[in-house]
C-alpha cells in the first residue's frame, strides 16, 4: 500500500468505507475501475455521426449505466433517428475495441483498493459491457489476474438495474449477498446492488468529495 507520496485521500476514504465483515468485493468496470467514460461517449458520437446525427455527448451521461441497446432506443427517441440497436452496438464495440481500449486509464484509487484486497476477500467484476471488452479493459489496467469472477452482459438475461448480475457473481464466488460489497458509479448499478440485498459505495461521489 505504501507509495512515495501519501495515500490518495479518495483511497483513504474508500478503505474506511469498505471496512466490515465482507467476504467479496464486486466492482463495476467502466467508470468505476476504468476511466473510460469519455472514450465511450466519443464512440457513441462517432457512430451517430456516420449516419448524419450530431449527438450531444451530455446525453450519454444521462443514461450512464444503461445497457447500450437501451441508450440507442433513447437516442432514436430524442433525435427521431432510426438506428438499429444491435447494429449500433456492433459498430460502437468495434470502434471502441480498435481505437480506444488500449488507452484506458485506471480510476487509480479504486484500482489500488482492489489490489489492496486481492487475496484477502474474493474479487468480482460485474459489468454491463461485453466479456470481450471488459476482459481486454482489465488486461490494459493489469488487474485481470486478480479478478476471480467476471459477470458481463451476456451472462444474465437481465442486466442492471436488475439484481441478476450481482446475484450471479455472488453465487459463482460462493458468498451470500449480505457479505458482498458493491463499488459503483451509477444509479442503475446501485439499484441492482440494493435489489440483490448488497451494500454499496458510489466511488464517483467519493472522488467528487475529495477532489
matplotlib code that plots the C-alpha trace (Angstrom):
import matplotlib.pyplot as plt

x = [0.0, 2.9, 3.9, 6.4, 3.7, 0.9, -2.1, -4.6, -7.4, -10.0, -8.3, -8.2, -11.9, -12.7, -10.7, -12.6, -16.0, -15.3, -14.4, -16.7, -17.5, -17.3, -16.3, -16.5, -16.0, -17.8, -16.6, -18.3, -15.8, -16.4, -16.3, -15.5, -12.2, -11.7, -11.6, -13.0, -16.4, -15.2, -13.9, -17.4, -19.1, -16.7, -17.6, -21.3, -20.8, -18.7, -21.1, -24.1, -22.1, -21.7, -25.5, -25.5, -26.7, -24.8, -25.2, -24.8, -22.4, -24.0, -27.0, -24.8, -24.2, -28.0, -28.1, -24.9, -25.1, -27.9, -27.2, -26.1, -29.2, -31.4, -29.3, -29.8, -33.5, -33.3, -31.2, -33.8, -36.5, -34.6, -33.3, -36.1, -33.4, -33.8, -30.6, -30.9, -29.8, -28.0, -26.1, -25.2, -23.9, -21.7, -20.3, -19.7, -18.0, -15.7, -14.7, -14.1, -12.1, -9.9, -9.3, -9.9, -9.5, -5.7, -5.7, -7.8, -6.6, -7.3, -9.5, -6.4, -7.8, -10.4, -7.8, -5.5, -8.4, -8.9, -5.2, -5.0, -7.8, -6.9, -6.2, -8.0, -11.6, -13.0, -12.9, -15.5, -16.2, -19.8, -20.3, -23.0, -20.3, -19.4, -17.0, -14.5, -14.5, -14.3, -11.6, -9.5, -10.1, -8.9, -5.8, -5.0, -5.4, -3.2, -5.7, -7.2, -5.2, -6.7, -10.3, -11.8, -15.2, -16.3, -20.0, -20.8, -23.7, -24.1, -24.2, -27.7, -30.9, -31.4, -28.7, -28.5, -30.8, -31.9, -30.2, -29.3, -25.7, -24.7, -26.5, -24.7, -21.4, -22.1, -23.2, -20.1, -17.9, -19.8, -20.6, -24.0, -25.3, -25.2, -21.4, -20.8, -19.9, -20.5, -18.5, -20.4, -20.5, -24.1, -27.7, -28.6, -25.7, -26.8, -30.4, -29.1, -27.0, -29.9, -32.2, -29.6, -29.5, -26.0, -24.4, -22.8, -20.5, -20.6, -17.0, -17.7, -19.2, -16.1, -13.9, -16.0, -15.8, -12.1, -11.1]
y = [0.0, 2.4, 4.7, 7.6, 10.2, 10.0, 7.7, 9.4, 10.9, 9.1, 5.8, 6.6, 7.3, 4.2, 2.0, 3.4, 2.9, -0.6, -1.8, -4.6, -8.3, -8.6, -11.8, -10.4, -7.0, -6.6, -3.8, -2.3, -1.7, 1.3, 4.5, 2.6, 0.8, 2.2, 5.9, 5.5, 7.2, 10.0, 7.4, 5.6, 9.0, 9.7, 6.3, 7.0, 10.4, 8.9, 6.1, 8.5, 11.0, 8.3, 8.4, 12.2, 12.6, 15.2, 13.6, 15.7, 13.7, 15.1, 12.9, 9.8, 11.0, 11.0, 7.3, 6.2, 2.5, 1.6, -1.2, 0.2, -1.0, 0.9, 4.0, 3.7, 3.5, 6.8, 8.3, 7.4, 8.9, 12.2, 12.6, 11.0, 8.7, 5.0, 3.3, -0.4, -1.0, -4.3, -2.7, 0.4, -1.8, -3.8, -0.6, 1.0, -2.1, -2.4, 1.2, 1.2, -2.1, -0.9, 2.7, 3.4, 0.5, 0.5, 4.0, 3.1, 4.8, 3.5, 5.2, 4.9, 4.9, 2.2, 0.0, 0.5, -0.5, -3.7, -4.5, -4.0, -6.6, -9.2, -12.5, -11.2, -11.0, -12.5, -10.1, -9.9, -7.5, -7.1, -5.1, -4.3, -4.5, -7.5, -10.1, -9.4, -5.7, -6.0, -8.7, -6.5, -3.5, -5.4, -6.6, -3.0, -2.0, -5.0, -6.4, -9.2, -11.8, -10.5, -10.8, -14.2, -13.9, -11.7, -11.3, -9.4, -8.5, -11.9, -13.8, -12.9, -12.3, -9.0, -6.6, -3.7, -2.2, -5.8, -7.9, -10.8, -9.9, -9.3, -12.4, -14.5, -13.1, -13.9, -17.4, -18.0, -16.7, -18.8, -15.8, -14.8, -11.4, -9.9, -10.4, -8.7, -5.0, -3.4, -0.5, 1.5, 4.9, 5.0, 4.7, 1.5, -0.3, 0.9, -0.2, -3.6, -3.9, -3.0, -5.4, -8.1, -7.3, -6.0, -2.9, -0.4, 2.5, 5.2, 5.8, 8.8, 10.6, 9.9, 11.2, 14.3, 15.0, 14.8, 16.5]
z = [0.0, 0.6, -2.2, -2.1, -1.6, 1.0, 0.2, -2.0, 0.1, -2.1, -1.4, 2.4, 2.3, 0.3, 2.6, 5.6, 4.0, 3.0, 6.5, 7.7, 7.6, 3.8, 2.0, -1.5, -3.2, -6.5, -8.8, -11.8, -14.6, -16.8, -14.8, -11.6, -12.3, -15.8, -16.5, -19.9, -19.9, -22.2, -24.7, -24.6, -25.2, -28.1, -29.7, -29.4, -31.1, -33.9, -34.7, -34.7, -36.9, -39.6, -40.0, -40.0, -36.4, -34.4, -31.0, -27.8, -25.7, -22.5, -23.4, -22.7, -19.1, -18.6, -19.4, -17.6, -16.6, -19.0, -21.5, -24.9, -26.8, -24.3, -24.8, -28.6, -28.1, -26.2, -28.9, -31.5, -29.3, -28.9, -32.4, -34.3, -35.7, -36.7, -35.5, -35.3, -31.7, -32.5, -35.4, -33.4, -30.6, -33.1, -34.7, -31.3, -29.9, -32.9, -32.8, -29.1, -29.2, -32.1, -31.3, -27.6, -25.3, -25.4, -23.9, -20.9, -17.8, -14.3, -11.8, -9.6, -6.1, -7.0, -8.7, -5.7, -3.4, -5.5, -5.4, -1.6, -1.1, -3.7, -1.8, 1.3, 0.1, -3.1, -6.1, -8.8, -11.6, -12.7, -15.9, -18.4, -21.1, -23.3, -21.9, -24.8, -24.0, -20.2, -20.3, -22.5, -20.3, -17.2, -19.1, -20.1, -16.4, -15.5, -12.9, -14.9, -12.9, -9.6, -10.7, -9.7, -11.3, -14.3, -15.0, -18.2, -20.4, -22.0, -18.7, -17.4, -19.3, -17.4, -16.6, -14.1, -12.6, -12.1, -9.3, -11.6, -12.5, -8.8, -7.6, -10.3, -9.2, -5.5, -6.4, -8.5, -5.7, -3.1, -1.0, 0.4, -0.9, 2.6, 2.7, -0.7, -1.0, -4.4, -5.9, -8.5, -10.3, -11.5, -10.3, -12.2, -10.5, -7.1, -7.8, -8.9, -5.7, -3.5, -5.4, -4.7, -1.0, -1.1, 0.5, -2.0, -2.4, -5.1, -6.0, -8.1, -5.1, -3.1, -5.9, -6.1, -2.4, -2.1, -5.4]

ax = plt.figure().add_subplot(projection="3d")
ax.plot(x, y, z, "-o")
ax.set_aspect("equal")
plt.show()
